[in-house]
């Protein structure tokens, strides 16, 4: 089992010294970088072609090619609102 490192004055001073060299101690952040179980704001999502196609056709009527160089509807994960992303590492658009 993981035990959090003590935060002594000596260690804090050490961390300040290495920070000036753009170094950071992995043992202080490993729990966040590699959690025991995956954590993601992404949620399962499904985009049905019949529904999306209707919106694509409407967008094509409403927005001209002059107004938008790319007339694309992004498949945006509901857990990543505002990020224009399907997952943390995937962008998809139609």
WOMOKA-V186332 format. One line per field, one symbol per residue. burial: # if it has 9 or more other C-alpha atoms within 8 Angstrom, else .. A space follows every 50 residues. Layout:
burial=???
This chain:
burial=...........#..#..##..........##...#......#........ .#...#..##..#.......#..####..#...####...##..
